[in-house]
Structures are given as structure tokens and as C-alpha cells.
Amino acid sequence: AATSPCSATMLFRRALAFSSVVAVLWVTGCGTPAIKASRTMAVTMEAETKTRTIELKPMTQLDLTLPAVEAGFVWQISFHDARYLQQVQPLTAGAAGAGSTVSFITLRVGRTRVRFLLLPTSAGREASPIDQQEIVMTIQY
């Protein structure tokens, strides 16, 4: 049986309307629930201790404070695994004498790490780090 041009046009219009709705939902983020932490843990990294190991539970907000740095330098995140951690606050430079801060929420059980590099603010992409900090996390119930 042949399809009439009228039904083909109607199918095309329905497909176009459906794809428009999907595009709007995708752009607005509808259907993506915000992740909320059930507890909070604050950790201050020390300049002398380059690696710190901690244990957390899933759905914990981890508020990290990095060591204070001199003017002209900035901490950058060089590694974090989004399967285990969701960054919920950006890495922000601290005021004079205060360390930079960043926040993550632990998502699932496992072992992961976040690595930070201290770089000159005027350096390009090929800059060598001046210092580094790393926090190793075991996420378990």
C-alpha cells in the first residue's frame, strides 16, 4: 500500500516536533537532578605534605583548601576522575595569605585521587610546575 503525501508530511512534522522537544530538554538540562551531599568534610592541605590520604563515604562534599601561595602563582587541577568525584565549586584563588579552595562530591565507592600543580600565572601551556599536591581518597561505606 502506498502512503499518501499527506501522511508522510504529518510524520515528518511529528518527527520534527519531537526532535525540537528533545533539543530543548537537552539544552536546558531538564531531567538531570542536582546531586546533594549528605555530609561535609573539610581538608586543609599542608605545604610540607605533598600527598594526603583520606577515607570518605559516598555522597560526601569534600571542601579542600590548598596551601597559600605567593603572588604570581596559581594552583591548577591537573587530574581528577569524574567517575568518582563531581566538582561542585570551582578552584578559586584565596585572598592574600589564604589558600585556594575547591569542592567535590564523592559519587561512588572506590579509590581515586585529585592532583594539583602550582604554576606561574604568566606561564604558557608548556610551563613546568613549581610544586604539587595530591589527595588520595578511599570512598567506602
C-alpha positions in Angstrom: 0.0 0.0 0.0 1.3 3.4 -1.0 1.5 6.1 1.6 -0.2 9.4 0.8 1.8 12.6 0.7 -0.4 13.9 3.5 0.6 11.1 5.9 4.3 11.5 5.0 4.1 15.2 5.7 2.4 14.5 9.0 5.1 12.0 10.0 7.8 14.5 9.1 6.1 17.2 11.2 5.8 14.9 14.2 9.4 13.9 14.0 10.5 17.5 13.7 8.4 18.4 16.7 9.8 15.5 18.8 13.4 16.4 17.9 12.7 20.0 18.9 11.4 19.0 22.3 14.4 16.7 22.8 16.8 19.5 21.8 15.1 22.0 24.3 15.3 19.4 27.1 19.0 18.7 26.4 19.9 22.4 26.3 18.1 23.3 29.5 19.3 20.2 31.3 15.8 19.1 32.3 15.8 15.7 33.8 19.3 16.0 35.3 18.8 16.1 39.1 21.3 18.1 41.2 23.5 15.9 43.3 23.2 16.8 47.0 25.8 15.7 49.6 24.6 14.1 52.8 27.7 15.1 54.8 30.6 17.5 54.5 34.3 17.0 55.2 36.9 19.9 55.2 40.5 19.1 54.5 43.4 21.6 54.5 46.5 20.6 52.6 49.8 21.4 54.1 52.7 22.7 52.0 55.2 20.2 53.5 53.0 17.2 52.9 52.7 16.6 49.2 50.3 13.6 49.4 47.5 13.1 51.8 45.3 10.0 52.1 41.7 10.2 53.5 38.7 8.0 53.7 35.2 9.2 52.9 31.7 7.9 52.4 29.8 8.3 49.1 27.8 11.5 48.7 30.2 13.5 50.9 31.1 17.0 50.0 34.8 17.4 50.2 35.9 21.0 50.8 39.7 21.3 50.0 41.9 24.2 50.9 45.3 24.2 49.3 48.4 25.9 50.8 48.7 29.6 50.3 51.0 30.8 47.5 52.9 33.9 46.7 51.6 36.4 44.2 52.3 35.4 40.6 51.5 31.7 41.2 48.3 29.7 40.9 47.1 26.2 41.7 45.5 24.2 38.9 43.8 20.8 38.9 45.8 18.5 36.7 43.8 15.3 37.4 40.5 14.2 38.9 38.3 11.2 37.9 34.8 12.3 37.2 33.5 8.7 37.7 34.2 9.1 41.5 34.1 12.9 42.0 31.9 15.7 40.8 33.4 19.2 41.1 30.7 21.4 42.7 32.7 24.5 43.3 35.4 25.9 41.0 39.0 26.2 42.2 39.2 29.7 43.4 42.3 31.6 44.5 42.4 32.6 48.1 42.9 36.1 49.4 46.4 37.2 50.4 47.8 34.7 52.8 44.9 32.2 52.3 44.9 29.1 50.2 42.9 28.3 47.1 39.7 26.3 47.7 37.7 23.8 45.6 34.8 21.4 46.4 33.9 17.9 45.2 31.1 15.4 46.0 32.1 11.8 46.1 29.9 9.7 43.8 30.7 6.1 44.2 32.7 3.5 46.1 36.3 3.2 45.0 39.8 4.7 45.2 40.7 7.9 43.4 42.9 11.0 43.6 43.0 14.7 42.8 46.3 16.2 41.7 47.1 19.9 41.8 50.0 21.7 40.2 51.4 25.1 41.2 52.2 27.2 38.1 53.4 30.7 37.4 50.4 32.8 36.4 52.3 34.2 33.4 53.3 30.7 32.1 52.0 29.2 28.9 50.8 25.6 28.3 54.3 24.2 28.5 55.1 25.6 32.0 56.9 23.4 34.5 55.1 23.1 37.8 56.8 24.8 40.8 55.0 22.4 43.3 52.3 19.8 43.5 49.7 18.5 46.0 47.8 15.3 45.8 44.9 13.9 47.8 44.2 10.1 47.6 40.7 9.1 48.6 39.2 5.8 49.5 35.4 6.1 49.2 33.6 3.4 51.1 30.5 2.8 53.3 
